[in-house]
């Protein structure tokens, strides 16, 4: 299932601050000292071994892209999930421009293929 990349017309404040400070663009939301190297697959992991996702990234995405079913920027979004366009384990960034709203059925189908 092909997914079109959409242009994001805003630059989150944290990303802008990271650009000014000369920080790595791999993940400007990562805490200092977090080992993240998307090319080698080294990611920060949670207690269960899953790749850690940034809540600031999801917040920035939702600020620009409200829920398709409710039209709200916060709270539950029945029938939809926020999904990475390019999977983290495939080298995708955990940044707002790599996120999309996806129906639960489409997300299950995409997860089966990935």
Secondary structure, 3 states (H helix, E strand, C coil): CCCCCCCCCCCCHHHHHHHHHCCCCCCCCCCCCCCCECCCCECCECCCCCECCCHHHHHHHHHHCCCCCCCCCCCCCCCEEEEECCCHHHCCCCCHHHEEEEEHHHHHHHHHHC
